[in-house]
Amino acid sequence: MAISDIPEAEAFILHWGEMGSHWGVNRSVSQVHALLYLSDRPLHAEEICDELGLARSNVSNALKELQGYGIVRRTHVSGDRRDHFLAETDLWDMLMKIVIERKKREIDPTIMVLSDLAAQLEGREDVPAHIRERIGRMHDFMGTLANWYDDIRRLPRSTLIALMKLGGKVARFVPTRNQTGN
């Protein structure tokens, strides 16, 4: 039985594709990922094409992108010369790999641009003060966010999971002066 013949699996694959497009990932990339995630064995590109009804070029591009994120890897199956592909099934590892890659692709370049812009604007009297201040503040915020992420990423998985489960309750361990949430 094909994975896509199971209505719930098909619904998952379609939803994952839809969510991927909301997250800025091509729909077919997300659908390939969902199929590989649900598969209990490595799949070759032709199987992926057949299961999802996608063109070979879409599947090839999707596999390259997913490998770039580190959430799909190429493997070989004994007796078959074709490349086969497996998805990361450890959800925590998958999340961390995605976040690392997104930070590298999106946050780090933004911090570099903001740093350059803030440096160029420093001391400029011909630019309104609010523009200098807002770009500088955005640079500081993005840098703080990146530093926080780097600190958090180094924590053991068990500690991170415990922090996640604490949710907002962790705030009672943080001294604050302003209790309004600002």
KENUNU-790432 format. One record per residue: chain; residue in one letter; x, y, z of N, C-alpha, C in turn; residue number from 0. Coordinates in Angstrom, 3 decimals, padded with zeros to 6 digits, always signed. Layout:
NODE  kette  rest    n.east   n.north      n.up   ca.east  ca.north     ca.up    c.east   c.north      c.up   nr
NODE      A     A         X         Y         Z         X         Y         Z         X         Y         Z  NUM
...
END
This chain:
NODE  kette  rest    n.east   n.north      n.up   ca.east  ca.north     ca.up    c.east   c.north      c.up   nr
NODE      A     M  +000.841  -001.182  +000.000  +000.000  +000.000  +000.000  +000.889  +001.249  +000.000    0
NODE      A     A  +000.589  +002.155  -000.868  +001.325  +003.413  -000.949  +000.932  +004.309  +000.228    1
NODE      A     I  +001.885  +005.080  +000.677  +001.624  +005.993  +001.799  +000.479  +006.936  +001.463    2
NODE      A     S  +000.469  +007.420  +000.230  -000.569  +008.384  -000.158  -001.944  +007.739  -000.302    3
NODE      A     D  -002.039  +006.405  -000.231  -003.335  +005.719  -000.246  -004.002  +005.742  +001.128    4
NODE      A     I  -003.266  +006.124  +002.143  -003.814  +006.230  +003.501  -004.329  +007.664  +003.650    5
NODE      A     P  -005.647  +007.834  +003.798  -006.217  +009.192  +003.815  -005.554  +010.130  +004.820    6
NODE      A     E  -005.252  +009.640  +005.998  -004.636  +010.499  +007.013  -003.211  +010.890  +006.619    7
NODE      A     A  -002.494  +009.963  +006.000  -001.137  +010.274  +005.529  -001.200  +011.295  +004.403    8
NODE      A     E  -002.151  +011.117  +003.493  -002.311  +012.089  +002.407  -002.669  +013.460  +002.967    9
NODE      A     A  -003.549  +013.479  +003.973  -003.927  +014.762  +004.591  -002.717  +015.412  +005.250   10
NODE      A     F  -001.878  +014.608  +005.917  -000.672  +015.142  +006.536  +000.260  +015.737  +005.478   11
NODE      A     I  +000.489  +015.001  +004.405  +001.382  +015.460  +003.338  +000.865  +016.764  +002.736   12
NODE      A     L  -000.438  +016.827  +002.465  -001.016  +018.047  +001.886  -000.926  +019.216  +002.872   13
NODE      A     H  -001.229  +018.940  +004.136  -001.156  +020.011  +005.140  +000.285  +020.490  +005.327   14
NODE      A     W  +001.237  +019.561  +005.388  +002.646  +019.935  +005.551  +003.087  +020.803  +004.378   15
NODE      A     G  +002.633  +020.466  +003.178  +002.935  +021.291  +002.008  +002.352  +022.683  +002.127   16
NODE      A     E  +001.103  +022.751  +002.611  +000.453  +024.044  +002.812  +001.181  +024.862  +003.873   17
NODE      A     M  +001.530  +024.227  +004.987  +002.231  +024.938  +006.049  +003.616  +025.392  +005.568   18
NODE      A     G  +004.275  +024.552  +004.805  +005.583  +024.936  +004.259  +005.500  +026.235  +003.486   19
NODE      A     S  +004.438  +026.381  +002.695  +004.312  +027.619  +001.918  +004.116  +028.821  +002.841   20
NODE      A     H  +003.469  +028.621  +003.990  +003.334  +029.716  +004.965  +004.671  +030.024  +005.635   21
NODE      A     W  +005.544  +029.042  +005.732  +006.853  +029.216  +006.365  +007.921  +029.670  +005.376   22
NODE      A     G  +007.521  +029.917  +004.123  +008.475  +030.370  +003.121  +009.217  +029.240  +002.430   23
NODE      A     V  +008.666  +028.033  +002.494  +009.274  +026.870  +001.849  +008.334  +026.429  +000.732   24
NODE      A     N  +008.901  +026.091  -000.402  +008.113  +025.631  -001.535  +007.226  +024.453  -001.123   25
NODE      A     R  +005.992  +024.463  -001.599  +005.016  +023.432  -001.251  +005.514  +022.027  -001.580   26
NODE      A     S  +006.096  +021.851  -002.764  +006.553  +020.510  -003.137  +007.732  +020.059  -002.270   27
NODE      A     V  +008.581  +020.989  -001.839  +009.679  +020.648  -000.928  +009.094  +020.096  +000.370   28
NODE      A     S  +008.084  +020.774  +000.894  +007.458  +020.339  +002.143  +006.739  +019.009  +001.974   29
NODE      A     Q  +006.115  +018.796  +000.828  +005.422  +017.535  +000.598  +006.408  +016.373  +000.485   30
NODE      A     V  +007.534  +016.594  -000.176  +008.565  +015.558  -000.260  +009.056  +015.237  +001.149   31
NODE      A     H  +009.279  +016.263  +001.943  +009.721  +016.044  +003.312  +008.690  +015.230  +004.092   32
NODE      A     A  +007.424  +015.586  +003.982  +006.370  +014.874  +004.703  +006.316  +013.403  +004.286   33
NODE      A     L  +006.418  +013.137  +003.004  +006.403  +011.751  +002.521  +007.576  +010.961  +003.083   34
NODE      A     L  +008.762  +011.536  +003.005  +009.939  +010.838  +003.527  +009.846  +010.657  +005.046   35
NODE      A     Y  +009.299  +011.633  +005.726  +009.141  +011.540  +007.176  +008.212  +010.365  +007.536   36
NODE      A     L  +007.153  +010.172  +006.773  +006.199  +009.105  +007.058  +006.683  +007.728  +006.603   37
NODE      A     S  +007.621  +007.707  +005.684  +008.074  +006.431  +005.121  +008.908  +005.643  +006.126   38
NODE      A     D  +008.683  +004.338  +006.144  +009.455  +003.468  +007.033  +010.676  +002.881  +006.348   39
NODE      A     R  +010.943  +003.343  +005.131  +012.113  +002.871  +004.384  +012.596  +003.977  +003.458   40
NODE      A     P  +013.846  +003.879  +003.009  +014.351  +004.882  +002.059  +013.565  +004.813  +000.746   41
NODE      A     L  +013.331  +005.968  +000.152  +012.636  +006.037  -001.137  +013.562  +006.627  -002.182   42
NODE      A     H  +013.442  +006.145  -003.421  +014.200  +006.758  -004.512  +013.319  +007.799  -005.191   43
NODE      A     A  +013.932  +008.645  -005.976  +013.243  +009.803  -006.548  +012.012  +009.418  -007.365   44
NODE      A     E  +012.091  +008.321  -008.124  +010.947  +007.915  -008.938  +009.748  +007.555  -008.058   45
NODE      A     E  +010.008  +006.894  -006.925  +008.921  +006.569  -006.003  +008.278  +007.839  -005.460   46
NODE      A     I  +009.107  +008.808  -005.156  +008.604  +010.082  -004.633  +007.742  +010.763  -005.690   47
NODE      A     C  +008.224  +010.772  -006.936  +007.451  +011.358  -008.041  +006.093  +010.679  -008.166   48
NODE      A     D  +006.096  +009.346  -008.148  +004.856  +008.589  -008.300  +003.900  +008.828  -007.134   49
NODE      A     E  +004.421  +008.810  -005.918  +003.577  +008.996  -004.731  +002.910  +010.364  -004.714   50
NODE      A     L  +003.673  +011.390  -005.079  +003.187  +012.767  -004.942  +002.669  +013.373  -006.234   51
NODE      A     G  +002.906  +012.696  -007.345  +002.477  +013.251  -008.625  +003.252  +014.493  -009.016   52
NODE      A     L  +004.512  +014.540  -008.615  +005.358  +015.694  -008.919  +006.305  +015.374  -010.066   53
NODE      A     A  +006.724  +016.402  -010.768  +007.707  +016.252  -011.842  +009.063  +015.905  -011.238   54
NODE      A     R  +009.844  +015.174  -011.999  +011.169  +014.734  -011.548  +012.033  +015.943  -011.148   55
NODE      A     S  +011.952  +017.025  -011.916  +012.759  +018.201  -011.603  +012.357  +018.804  -010.259   56
NODE      A     N  +011.055  +018.821  -009.946  +010.599  +019.330  -008.646  +011.128  +018.470  -007.512   57
NODE      A     V  +011.075  +017.164  -007.704  +011.554  +016.249  -006.669  +013.056  +016.399  -006.491   58
NODE      A     S  +013.784  +016.497  -007.591  +015.238  +016.654  -007.513  +015.607  +017.932  -006.762   59
NODE      A     N  +014.950  +019.031  -007.099  +015.209  +020.298  -006.410  +014.813  +020.217  -004.943   60
NODE      A     A  +013.691  +019.572  -004.656  +013.240  +019.432  -003.272  +014.257  +018.635  -002.458   61
NODE      A     L  +014.745  +017.553  -003.032  +015.717  +016.718  -002.315  +017.011  +017.484  -002.030   62
NODE      A     K  +017.437  +018.286  -002.992  +018.641  +019.100  -002.773  +018.424  +020.086  -001.636   63
NODE      A     E  +017.273  +020.739  -001.639  +016.982  +021.720  -000.586  +016.893  +021.050  +000.785   64
NODE      A     L  +016.210  +019.918  +000.850  +016.059  +019.210  +002.121  +017.398  +018.691  +002.635   65
NODE      A     Q  +018.259  +018.265  +001.725  +019.603  +017.852  +002.131  +020.397  +019.055  +002.625   66
NODE      A     G  +020.189  +020.215  +002.003  +020.851  +021.437  +002.439  +020.473  +021.814  +003.864   67
NODE      A     Y  +019.235  +021.539  +004.235  +018.792  +021.770  +005.606  +019.288  +020.692  +006.556   68
NODE      A     G  +019.741  +019.588  +006.007  +020.228  +018.497  +006.846  +019.130  +017.635  +007.425   69
NODE      A     I  +017.911  +017.737  +006.872  +016.803  +016.940  +007.419  +016.452  +015.755  +006.529   70
NODE      A     V  +017.127  +015.637  +005.406  +017.017  +014.465  +004.528  +018.425  +014.094  +004.125   71
NODE      A     R  +018.682  +012.793  +004.121  +020.008  +012.345  +003.685  +019.877  +011.279  +002.617   72
NODE      A     R  +020.902  +011.229  +001.794  +020.990  +010.234  +000.725  +021.549  +008.947  +001.313   73
NODE      A     T  +021.012  +007.837  +000.862  +021.510  +006.540  +001.301  +021.441  +005.569  +000.125   74
NODE      A     H  +022.091  +004.447  +000.283  +022.067  +003.433  -000.771  +021.382  +002.182  -000.251   75
NODE      A     V  +020.693  +001.527  -001.140  +020.011  +000.280  -000.822  +020.729  -000.825  -001.574   76
NODE      A     S  +021.065  -001.862  -000.862  +021.790  -002.986  -001.452  +021.036  -003.532  -002.669   77
NODE      A     G  +021.766  -003.698  -003.771  +021.179  -004.247  -004.990  +020.487  -003.222  -005.873   78
NODE      A     D  +020.482  -001.964  -005.473  +019.829  -000.917  -006.258  +020.838  +000.211  -006.458   79
NODE      A     R  +021.092  +000.564  -007.692  +022.101  +001.585  -007.986  +021.597  +003.011  -007.789   80
NODE      A     R  +020.295  +003.163  -007.652  +019.728  +004.512  -007.486  +019.993  +005.041  -006.073   81
NODE      A     D  +020.019  +006.357  -005.979  +020.092  +006.995  -004.667  +018.716  +006.915  -004.023   82
NODE      A     H  +018.719  +006.658  -002.748  +017.497  +006.642  -001.964  +017.629  +007.717  -000.888   83
NODE      A     F  +016.492  +008.102  -000.316  +016.499  +009.219  +000.615  +015.695  +008.889  +001.867   84
NODE      A     L  +016.236  +009.355  +002.986  +015.628  +009.178  +004.307  +015.476  +010.536  +004.967   85
NODE      A     A  +014.370  +010.709  +005.678  +014.174  +011.946  +006.445  +014.591  +011.725  +007.886   86
NODE      A     E  +015.043  +012.791  +008.507  +015.298  +012.790  +009.945  +013.953  +012.561  +010.622   87
NODE      A     T  +013.877  +011.593  +011.521  +012.617  +011.331  +012.218  +012.659  +011.754  +013.684   88
NODE      A     D  +013.834  +012.096  +014.181  +013.926  +012.638  +015.536  +013.476  +014.097  +015.449   89
NODE      A     L  +012.327  +014.380  +016.016  +011.728  +015.709  +015.858  +012.593  +016.818  +016.434   90
NODE      A     W  +013.256  +016.552  +017.533  +014.116  +017.563  +018.131  +015.298  +017.859  +017.213   91
NODE      A     D  +015.949  +016.811  +016.701  +017.069  +017.010  +015.779  +016.606  +017.741  +014.522   92
NODE      A     M  +015.420  +017.381  +014.027  +014.890  +018.039  +012.845  +014.676  +019.529  +013.112   93
NODE      A     L  +014.057  +019.854  +014.230  +013.827  +021.255  +014.580  +015.139  +022.019  +014.671   94
NODE      A     M  +016.110  +021.447  +015.365  +017.386  +022.142  +015.542  +018.096  +022.355  +014.205   95
NODE      A     K  +018.061  +021.372  +013.319  +018.696  +021.517  +012.010  +018.021  +022.607  +011.189   96
NODE      A     I  +016.705  +022.652  +011.246  +015.970  +023.687  +010.506  +016.302  +025.067  +011.065   97
NODE      A     V  +016.288  +025.204  +012.375  +016.560  +026.499  +012.996  +017.986  +026.961  +012.690   98
NODE      A     I  +018.942  +026.047  +012.779  +020.330  +026.400  +012.463  +020.433  +026.928  +011.036   99
NODE      A     E  +019.806  +026.225  +010.107  +019.898  +026.633  +008.705  +019.158  +027.934  +008.447  100
NODE      A     R  +017.978  +028.111  +009.054  +017.227  +029.355  +008.870  +018.011  +030.535  +009.440  101
NODE      A     K  +018.636  +030.333  +010.600  +019.443  +031.405  +011.184  +020.575  +031.772  +010.236  102
NODE      A     K  +021.240  +030.768  +009.703  +022.368  +031.006  +008.804  +021.916  +031.726  +007.529  103
NODE      A     R  +020.762  +031.366  +007.006  +020.266  +031.939  +005.751  +019.584  +033.287  +005.920  104
NODE      A     E  +018.928  +033.501  +007.067  +018.076  +034.671  +007.207  +018.540  +035.656  +008.276  105
NODE      A     I  +018.831  +035.173  +009.460  +019.162  +036.072  +010.574  +020.577  +036.623  +010.438  106
NODE      A     D  +021.545  +035.750  +010.212  +022.945  +036.201  +010.137  +023.167  +037.257  +009.050  107
NODE      A     P  +022.645  +037.064  +007.821  +022.825  +038.127  +006.816  +022.134  +039.437  +007.206  108
NODE      A     T  +020.990  +039.330  +007.883  +020.277  +040.535  +008.316  +021.096  +041.297  +009.350  109
NODE      A     I  +021.700  +040.572  +010.263  +022.547  +041.221  +011.278  +023.721  +041.927  +010.605  110
NODE      A     M  +024.323  +041.297  +009.611  +025.447  +041.913  +008.898  +025.014  +043.205  +008.201  111
NODE      A     V  +023.875  +043.176  +007.517  +023.387  +044.381  +006.828  +023.080  +045.474  +007.843  112
NODE      A     L  +022.391  +045.114  +008.922  +022.062  +046.106  +009.946  +023.310  +046.695  +010.584  113
NODE      A     S  +024.322  +045.863  +010.788  +025.583  +046.342  +011.348  +026.216  +047.370  +010.422  114
NODE      A     D  +026.253  +047.042  +009.135  +026.823  +047.973  +008.151  +026.026  +049.273  +008.100  115
NODE      A     L  +024.700  +049.159  +008.090  +023.865  +050.355  +008.027  +024.038  +051.216  +009.275  116
NODE      A     A  +024.058  +050.587  +010.445  +024.236  +051.344  +011.693  +025.580  +052.063  +011.691  117
NODE      A     A  +026.613  +051.398  +011.201  +027.943  +052.022  +011.141  +027.935  +053.200  +010.163  118
NODE      A     Q  +027.274  +053.037  +009.033  +027.212  +054.117  +008.045  +026.429  +055.316  +008.576  119
NODE      A     L  +025.430  +055.042  +009.404  +024.582  +056.120  +009.920  +025.162  +056.816  +011.145  120
NODE      A     E  +026.150  +056.212  +011.768  +026.724  +056.774  +012.994  +027.256  +058.185  +012.739  121
NODE      A     G  +026.769  +059.121  +013.531  +027.238  +060.499  +013.442  +026.672  +061.292  +012.276  122
NODE      A     R  +025.813  +060.673  +011.460  +025.240  +061.386  +010.313  +024.145  +062.336  +010.778  123
NODE      A     E  +024.332  +063.600  +010.524  +023.345  +064.607  +010.909  +022.340  +064.867  +009.795  124
NODE      A     D  +022.645  +064.382  +008.582  +021.745  +064.608  +007.455  +020.632  +063.559  +007.374  125
NODE      A     V  +020.643  +062.608  +008.307  +019.619  +061.569  +008.362  +018.824  +061.791  +009.646  126
NODE      A     P  +017.495  +061.722  +009.546  +016.687  +061.930  +010.758  +017.107  +060.979  +011.886  127
NODE      A     A  +017.107  +061.517  +013.094  +017.554  +060.762  +014.267  +016.734  +059.493  +014.480  128
NODE      A     H  +015.439  +059.561  +014.174  +014.599  +058.382  +014.412  +014.991  +057.221  +013.498  129
NODE      A     I  +015.474  +057.517  +012.303  +015.911  +056.446  +011.389  +017.192  +055.811  +011.922  130
NODE      A     R  +018.146  +056.635  +012.326  +019.378  +056.102  +012.918  +019.060  +055.256  +014.152  131
NODE      A     E  +018.177  +055.779  +015.001  +017.831  +055.091  +016.244  +017.125  +053.764  +015.963  132
NODE      A     R  +016.203  +053.738  +015.024  +015.440  +052.511  +014.760  +016.294  +051.437  +014.095  133
NODE      A     I  +017.153  +051.829  +013.195  +018.055  +050.844  +012.587  +019.020  +050.307  +013.636  134
NODE      A     G  +019.549  +051.188  +014.477  +020.442  +050.756  +015.553  +019.738  +049.837  +016.535  135
NODE      A     R  +018.501  +050.179  +016.869  +017.726  +049.355  +017.802  +017.416  +047.985  +017.194  136
NODE      A     M  +017.102  +047.958  +015.895  +016.843  +046.682  +015.218  +018.108  +045.831  +015.200  137
NODE      A     H  +019.247  +046.467  +014.956  +020.517  +045.737  +014.963  +020.786  +045.137  +016.342  138
NODE      A     D  +020.595  +045.943  +017.380  +020.802  +045.453  +018.751  +019.850  +044.296  +019.070  139
NODE      A     F  +018.592  +044.445  +018.681  +017.602  +043.404  +018.951  +017.956  +042.102  +018.243  140
NODE      A     M  +018.277  +042.185  +016.968  +018.613  +040.977  +016.195  +019.880  +040.328  +016.752  141
NODE      A     G  +020.844  +041.133  +017.158  +022.065  +040.597  +017.750  +021.778  +039.897  +019.080  142
NODE      A     T  +020.921  +040.506  +019.890  +020.541  +039.889  +021.163  +019.811  +038.575  +020.918  143
NODE      A     L  +018.916  +038.566  +019.961  +018.185  +037.351  +019.601  +019.147  +036.247  +019.158  144
NODE      A     A  +020.101  +036.592  +018.313  +021.074  +035.609  +017.823  +021.949  +035.090  +018.962  145
NODE      A     N  +022.369  +035.973  +019.850  +023.174  +035.547  +021.002  +022.377  +034.638  +021.931  146
NODE      A     W  +021.108  +034.983  +022.158  +020.246  +034.149  +022.985  +020.110  +032.763  +022.361  147
NODE      A     Y  +019.865  +032.732  +021.062  +019.739  +031.455  +020.366  +021.024  +030.620  +020.514  148
NODE      A     D  +022.178  +031.256  +020.327  +023.449  +030.530  +020.451  +023.616  +029.960  +021.859  149
NODE      A     D  +023.223  +030.736  +022.878  +023.303  +030.248  +024.259  +022.353  +029.073  +024.486  150
NODE      A     I  +021.131  +029.218  +024.038  +020.111  +028.181  +024.229  +020.497  +026.899  +023.498  151
NODE      A     R  +021.026  +027.038  +022.302  +021.375  +025.871  +021.477  +022.411  +024.978  +022.157  152
NODE      A     R  +023.242  +025.555  +023.000  +024.295  +024.783  +023.664  +023.782  +023.992  +024.876  153
NODE      A     L  +022.567  +024.275  +025.303  +022.025  +023.549  +026.453  +021.721  +022.102  +026.074  154
NODE      A     P  +021.827  +021.206  +027.036  +021.459  +019.807  +026.750  +019.975  +019.702  +026.371  155
NODE      A     R  +019.665  +018.745  +025.541  +018.287  +018.542  +025.081  +017.334  +018.431  +026.268  156
NODE      A     S  +017.703  +017.685  +027.276  +016.810  +017.487  +028.425  +016.482  +018.821  +029.105  157
NODE      A     T  +017.452  +019.718  +029.169  +017.225  +021.034  +029.767  +016.291  +021.861  +028.891  158
NODE      A     L  +016.497  +021.808  +027.592  +015.634  +022.553  +026.673  +014.192  +022.061  +026.746  159
NODE      A     I  +014.026  +020.761  +026.808  +012.676  +020.202  +026.893  +012.024  +020.618  +028.211  160
NODE      A     A  +012.793  +020.585  +029.298  +012.255  +021.021  +030.591  +011.842  +022.492  +030.534  161
NODE      A     L  +012.649  +023.334  +029.884  +012.301  +024.754  +029.737  +011.030  +024.926  +028.915  162
NODE      A     M  +010.914  +024.160  +027.843  +009.711  +024.239  +027.014  +008.482  +023.848  +027.812  163
NODE      A     K  +008.590  +022.802  +028.610  +007.449  +022.345  +029.399  +007.075  +023.335  +030.486  164
NODE      A     L  +008.061  +024.068  +030.983  +007.763  +025.107  +031.971  +006.954  +026.236  +031.361  165
NODE      A     G  +007.213  +026.514  +030.104  +006.488  +027.580  +029.426  +006.674  +028.904  +030.131  166
NODE      A     G  +005.584  +029.638  +030.286  +005.629  +030.945  +030.918  +005.968  +030.909  +032.392  167
NODE      A     K  +005.839  +029.719  +033.010  +006.155  +029.608  +034.439  +007.618  +029.906  +034.716  168
NODE      A     V  +008.477  +029.791  +033.700  +009.900  +030.064  +033.890  +010.119  +031.533  +034.266  169
NODE      A     A  +009.183  +032.393  +033.932  +009.323  +033.828  +034.201  +009.425  +034.130  +035.699  170
NODE      A     R  +008.852  +033.286  +036.538  +008.925  +033.565  +037.977  +010.349  +033.451  +038.519  171
NODE      A     F  +011.252  +032.858  +037.727  +012.648  +032.737  +038.143  +013.497  +033.923  +037.673  172
NODE      A     V  +012.882  +034.822  +036.933  +013.593  +035.970  +036.377  +013.162  +037.224  +037.132  173
NODE      A     P  +014.109  +037.872  +037.804  +013.733  +039.095  +038.529  +013.384  +040.209  +037.535  174
NODE      A     T  +012.286  +040.894  +037.804  +011.867  +042.007  +036.950  +011.440  +043.178  +037.813  175
NODE      A     R  +011.549  +044.356  +037.241  +011.094  +045.562  +037.930  +009.692  +045.921  +037.482  176
NODE      A     N  +009.397  +045.667  +036.230  +008.118  +046.052  +035.653  +007.278  +044.786  +035.445  177
NODE      A     Q  +006.211  +044.634  +036.149  +005.399  +043.420  +036.083  +004.333  +043.502  +035.018  178
NODE      A     T  +004.318  +044.541  +034.174  +003.274  +044.684  +033.159  +003.565  +043.900  +031.897  179
NODE      A     G  +004.738  +043.272  +031.792  +005.076  +042.507  +030.605  +005.761  +043.324  +029.524  180
NODE      A     N  +006.076  +044.586  +029.808  +006.745  +045.433  +028.811  +008.232  +045.268  +028.842  181
END
